[in-house]
């Protein structure tokens, strides 16, 4: 790594793993098979200090994104977290960098344990459908939180969402979120799946006065995604990972 960053996919190796994993999915490779191929390709690096946790954290996150909770990389990631492995460089750096990295460890552990608990239940309780006005917490890759709101249902594209200009180290209350201006949107993501999987959490519901196109859509989305025209404004269809990336830039 050329710099010390806290996020799971800030590392170049982790970013390459994500790219390989997603390319596999696009071509029809099963998530478990894709993960196994990545482990084999990185077998020489997996025991190296500073690389093993990067590989397992990345794969654990990607597999859980596919609703998989039982995999060796997920078990190993939990073991790394419980033993505080791989923190030496952040301990040396100290300060905010160490705090943020520990937050990443806590967040990943919570995701693993929550998904494992959900899969142990023979029949999951049915979550309610999302409603226009729902405000939700977006878990970011560095352990912090961003916030969005479901503002409209478009018959052609689905759930239109706006994301607020606020990022917090701790969960915020809905009143604090609504005070922030719109950061980017309208955006379409897999909102219902994100809520049901526990990756995003509804914190309340607020009325929508009107949907406005923000002065300048997020440049990362403009570069990576294709715009669609919906009613009187432009809509961007984006992946959940892309939404997370927008909050860090």
Backbone torsions as a table, in degrees:
resi	resn	phi	psi	omega
1	UNK	NA	139.1	-179.8
2	UNK	-86.6	-19.7	177.7
3	UNK	-145.8	161.7	-176.4
4	UNK	-98.7	103.8	179.8
5	UNK	-121.2	149.3	-170.5
6	UNK	-82.6	-32.0	-172.8
7	UNK	-63.4	150.2	-177.1
8	UNK	-60.2	-40.4	-176.7
9	UNK	-103.3	16.0	174.4
10	UNK	-72.8	-26.7	-179.6
11	UNK	-73.9	139.9	-178.2
12	UNK	-60.4	-39.6	178.8
13	UNK	-63.1	-44.5	179.2
14	UNK	-63.6	-39.8	178.7
15	UNK	-63.1	-39.8	177.5
16	UNK	-65.2	-39.2	178.5
17	UNK	-63.1	-44.5	179.1
18	UNK	-60.8	-43.1	-179.7
19	UNK	-62.1	-44.4	179.7
20	UNK	-64.4	-42.5	-179.4
21	UNK	-63.3	-46.9	-178.4
22	UNK	-68.5	-35.6	176.1
23	UNK	-63.4	-37.2	176.8
24	UNK	-62.7	-43.0	179.7
25	UNK	-63.1	-40.8	-178.8
26	UNK	-62.0	-35.1	-178.4
27	UNK	-89.9	6.8	174.7
28	UNK	92.6	10.2	178.9
29	UNK	-76.6	135.4	177.6
30	UNK	-61.8	141.5	-178.1
31	UNK	-55.3	-40.2	179.6
32	UNK	-66.3	-39.6	178.6
33	UNK	-67.1	-38.7	178.1
34	UNK	-63.4	-43.3	178.9
35	UNK	-63.7	-41.9	-179.9
36	UNK	-62.9	-40.4	178.3
37	UNK	-62.9	-40.8	179.1
38	UNK	-65.9	-40.8	177.6
39	UNK	-61.9	-41.7	179.4
40	UNK	-66.4	-40.5	-179.8
41	UNK	-68.4	-22.4	-179.2
42	UNK	-112.4	22.2	-175.5
43	UNK	-61.4	-31.1	-179.6
44	UNK	-74.7	-26.1	-175.3
45	UNK	-95.6	-16.2	-167.8
46	UNK	-65.9	-24.5	178.8
47	UNK	-98.1	0.9	179.7
48	UNK	-77.3	138.6	177.0
49	UNK	-57.8	133.0	178.3
50	UNK	87.4	-7.6	-179.7
51	UNK	-115.3	-35.8	-178.2
52	UNK	-57.9	-47.3	-179.2
53	UNK	-68.3	-31.8	178.1
54	UNK	-62.5	-45.5	-178.6
55	UNK	-65.4	-48.5	-175.9
56	UNK	-71.1	-37.1	177.5
57	UNK	-64.1	-42.8	-179.9
58	UNK	-63.7	-48.5	-178.7
59	UNK	-66.6	-39.1	178.1
60	UNK	-59.6	-44.3	179.9
61	UNK	-64.5	-45.1	-178.4
62	UNK	-66.3	-39.4	179.4
63	UNK	-68.3	-40.5	178.0
64	UNK	-66.7	-30.9	174.6
65	UNK	-60.2	-26.0	178.3
66	UNK	-97.0	16.6	176.7
67	UNK	66.3	32.4	177.0
68	UNK	-107.3	127.6	-177.6
69	UNK	-117.9	-10.9	-177.2
70	UNK	-116.7	94.7	179.5
71	UNK	-153.4	146.1	-179.0
72	UNK	-54.8	-35.9	-179.6
73	UNK	-69.4	-31.8	176.9
74	UNK	-70.5	-43.1	177.5
75	UNK	-63.2	-41.3	179.8
76	UNK	-68.2	-37.8	177.9
77	UNK	-60.8	-42.4	179.1
78	UNK	-65.1	-38.1	177.8
79	UNK	-64.7	-42.2	177.9
80	UNK	-59.6	-44.6	-179.2
81	UNK	-64.7	-47.4	-177.6
82	UNK	-63.0	-30.7	-178.8
83	UNK	-95.7	3.2	-178.5
84	UNK	54.7	36.3	178.1
85	UNK	-75.5	152.3	173.6
86	UNK	76.8	12.9	-177.9
87	UNK	-99.1	-1.1	-172.4
88	UNK	-55.2	-45.5	-177.0
89	UNK	-65.6	-35.7	179.7
90	UNK	-75.4	-32.1	175.0
91	UNK	-64.2	-41.9	177.7
92	UNK	-63.2	-38.3	-179.7
93	UNK	-73.5	-37.0	178.0
94	UNK	63.9	-167.8	174.7
95	UNK	59.8	-144.2	-176.1
96	UNK	-63.3	-32.8	-179.0
97	UNK	-63.2	-42.8	178.1
98	UNK	-66.6	-41.5	-179.9
99	UNK	-61.2	-44.5	-178.4
100	UNK	-68.2	-38.4	179.6
101	UNK	-67.0	-39.5	177.2
102	UNK	-64.9	-34.2	177.4
103	UNK	-65.6	-37.0	176.2
104	UNK	-63.0	-42.8	178.0
105	UNK	-59.8	-47.2	-178.2
106	UNK	-63.5	-44.0	-178.1
107	UNK	-63.2	-43.7	-179.4
108	UNK	-65.9	-40.5	177.6
109	UNK	-61.9	-42.7	178.3
110	UNK	-60.7	-42.7	179.6
111	UNK	-62.2	-44.2	-179.3
112	UNK	-62.3	-49.6	-176.4
113	UNK	-67.5	-38.0	179.4
114	UNK	-66.8	-41.3	-180.0
115	UNK	-69.4	-40.1	177.6
116	UNK	-62.0	-42.2	179.5
117	UNK	-64.1	-40.7	179.8
118	UNK	-64.2	-37.8	-178.1
119	UNK	-75.4	-17.7	177.7
120	UNK	-78.0	-19.4	178.0
121	UNK	-79.5	126.0	-175.4
122	UNK	-61.7	-34.7	178.4
123	UNK	-136.7	113.4	-177.7
124	UNK	-67.8	141.9	173.6
125	UNK	-64.2	137.3	-176.7
126	UNK	-74.5	121.2	178.6
127	UNK	-78.4	150.0	-179.6
128	UNK	-69.9	154.6	176.4
129	UNK	-68.3	147.4	177.4
130	UNK	-66.1	151.1	-178.3
131	UNK	-123.9	146.9	175.7
132	UNK	-55.5	131.3	-177.6
133	UNK	102.2	-14.3	179.7
134	UNK	-59.7	133.6	175.5
135	UNK	-108.8	133.5	-173.2
136	UNK	-136.6	154.7	-179.4
137	UNK	-92.9	129.8	-179.1
138	UNK	-107.6	116.0	178.5
139	UNK	-73.8	123.1	-178.8
140	UNK	-95.0	162.3	-173.6
141	UNK	-69.8	-19.2	179.6
142	UNK	-95.8	10.5	177.6
143	UNK	92.3	-6.0	179.6
144	UNK	-89.9	-174.7	-175.3
145	UNK	-130.0	134.5	170.2
146	UNK	-112.9	175.2	-174.2
147	UNK	-142.3	141.9	178.1
148	UNK	-136.0	173.2	178.5
149	UNK	-143.9	136.7	176.1
150	UNK	-81.2	113.1	-170.3
151	UNK	-106.6	-21.5	-176.8
152	UNK	-167.7	154.8	174.6
153	UNK	-109.8	117.4	178.2
154	UNK	-97.6	128.5	-174.0
155	UNK	-65.6	-24.0	-178.8
156	UNK	-89.8	-34.8	-171.1
157	UNK	-114.5	-30.6	179.3
158	UNK	117.5	-140.1	-173.7
159	UNK	-78.9	114.0	176.1
160	UNK	-89.8	132.8	-174.7
161	UNK	-133.1	147.4	172.8
162	UNK	-115.2	145.8	-179.6
163	UNK	-118.2	133.9	-172.3
164	UNK	-83.8	154.8	-178.8
165	UNK	-86.0	65.6	178.9
166	UNK	-151.5	133.0	174.6
167	UNK	-132.5	131.6	-173.1
168	UNK	-132.5	147.4	174.7
169	UNK	-74.6	-22.5	-179.4
170	UNK	-126.5	153.0	177.7
171	UNK	-57.6	138.7	-180.0
172	UNK	-104.4	159.2	173.2
173	UNK	-83.9	158.1	-174.5
174	UNK	-59.8	-36.5	-179.4
175	UNK	-62.7	-37.7	178.8
176	UNK	-68.9	-37.4	-179.7
177	UNK	-65.8	-44.0	-175.2
178	UNK	-69.1	-15.5	177.0
179	UNK	-75.2	-20.1	-178.7
180	UNK	-80.4	146.5	178.5
181	UNK	-75.6	167.3	177.2
182	UNK	-70.4	131.1	179.7
183	UNK	-93.3	-44.4	176.4
184	UNK	-161.1	160.0	-177.3
185	UNK	142.2	179.5	-7.2
186	UNK	-67.6	143.2	-179.5
187	UNK	-131.2	145.3	173.5
188	UNK	-110.3	126.2	172.1
189	UNK	-133.5	178.9	177.0
190	UNK	-81.2	76.7	-171.9
191	UNK	-65.9	-50.1	-176.7
192	UNK	-61.0	-41.8	178.9
193	UNK	-63.9	-40.1	-179.2
194	UNK	-63.5	-36.8	178.7
195	UNK	-72.4	-47.2	-177.3
196	UNK	-64.2	-34.5	-179.0
197	UNK	-78.1	-10.6	-179.9
198	UNK	87.5	1.4	-179.2
199	UNK	-72.3	-34.8	174.9
200	UNK	-119.4	149.1	-174.4
201	UNK	-129.2	125.1	176.9
202	UNK	-71.0	128.8	180.0
203	UNK	-111.6	-3.1	178.8
204	UNK	160.1	-175.1	-178.7
205	UNK	-137.3	138.2	179.7
206	UNK	-137.4	148.5	-178.7
207	UNK	-67.1	151.9	179.3
208	UNK	-109.9	116.3	179.9
209	UNK	-72.9	-50.2	178.2
210	UNK	-166.4	158.9	178.6
211	UNK	-101.1	122.7	-179.8
212	UNK	-119.7	145.1	173.3
213	UNK	-75.1	122.3	178.8
214	UNK	-59.3	155.2	-178.1
215	UNK	-53.7	-39.4	-179.1
216	UNK	-144.2	108.5	177.9
217	UNK	-57.0	153.4	-177.1
218	UNK	-57.7	126.8	-175.8
219	UNK	-60.5	-31.5	179.9
220	UNK	-64.1	-40.3	178.5
221	UNK	-69.6	-37.5	179.6
222	UNK	-64.0	-33.7	-178.1
223	UNK	-77.4	-36.8	-169.0
224	UNK	-98.5	-28.2	-168.8
225	UNK	-116.0	159.7	179.6
226	UNK	-92.0	132.4	178.5
227	UNK	-81.6	148.7	173.6
228	UNK	-127.9	148.5	179.1
229	UNK	-94.1	124.4	178.7
230	UNK	-130.0	115.4	-178.6
231	UNK	57.0	-115.8	-175.4
232	UNK	-109.4	14.7	-179.2
233	UNK	-143.8	161.8	-177.3
234	UNK	-88.4	137.4	-177.3
235	UNK	-120.4	140.9	177.8
236	UNK	-113.3	129.3	175.5
237	UNK	-92.8	121.5	-172.6
238	UNK	-134.4	150.0	174.7
239	UNK	-76.0	162.5	178.6
240	UNK	-63.6	-38.6	178.0
241	UNK	-62.3	-36.4	179.3
242	UNK	-67.3	-38.6	177.0
243	UNK	-61.1	-45.1	178.6
244	UNK	-59.3	-42.0	-178.9
245	UNK	-64.6	-34.7	-179.2
246	UNK	-62.5	-33.2	-179.2
247	UNK	-72.3	-18.4	-177.6
248	UNK	-97.6	1.2	-179.9
249	UNK	-123.7	NA	NA
